[in-house]
């Protein structure tokens, strides 16, 4: 298991999506967070499992929600650069690297 470090903008990614889902249906935002946390755990335990996405980053795709976790496995940690909506411009997170 490797510790996870988050890019500062990941918090905004998550908060915005949580709020949108909660506005749609009470409790849906919490379900989104739960699935996201399960993804973070899976990435932490086995970061090399998911395929390389771009620039050495990997992409973990959530099962229920249209989001991906974009991350890079580093020597002593996992660096999560974005929680990206799959319909969003896939290039936006690159300005974070």
N, C-alpha and C positions, 0 to 999 in steps of 0.2 A: 504494500500500500504506500503510495506516494502522497505527500501533502499537496494541496491545491492552492495556487495563487491566482487571483482574479485581476484582470485589467480593471481599472477604476470604473470604466463605462459599463461593465457587465451589470452592475447594480441597477443602472438606468434601464438596460435592456429588460431585466427581470421585472422591475417595478411597473414599467409601462404595460407589459404583457399581462401581469397579474391584474392590474386595474381594469384593463379591457375585458378580460374574462370574467371578473367579478361583476362588472357592469352588465354583461350579457346574462349571467346566471349566478346567483349567490352560491358560493362554494366551488364554482368552477375554477376560480383563481387558485384556491387552495389545492385542487387536484393538479393543476399545472405545476405548482411549486413542488408537490409531492413527487410527480414524475421527474421533474428536473433534479431534485435531490437524489433520487434513485440513479439517475444518469451520472451525476457527479460521483456517487459511490462506485459505480461500475468503472468509470474512467480512472478513478484513484486506484482501484484494485488491479486493473489490467489495461493500462493506457495504450499499449501497442496493439490491442485487439482490433481497433477500427481503422479503416483504410486511410491512407494519406489523401488529404484534400487538396491543398495548395501550399506552396512555400514551406513544406515540411510540417504543416499543421494537419491535424486529423479532424474528422467530423463524426460526432455521435448524433444520430438522428433519433428524436423522441418517437415513441410508438403512437401515442394518441394525439399529440399536438403537433402542428406543422412547424416545428422548430428543430434546429441543430445546435449542438454545443461545439464550437470551434476551439481547438486546443492544441498545444504542443507538449510532447513529453520531453522534459529536460532531465539532466542527470539526477537531480535530487528532488524534483517536484514536477507537477503538471501545471502549465500556465494556460488558463482559460482566457481567451481573448474576446469571445463574443457568445451570446446566446441569440442566435440569428433566426428570424422568421424565414421560412424556406421560400416565401414569395418575394421577400425583400431583395433589393439589389445585392447580389452576392459579393460585390466588390467593396462594400462600405467598411467592413471590418479591417481591411488591409491598411487603412490609415492608422490603425492602432499598433501596428508592428514596427 
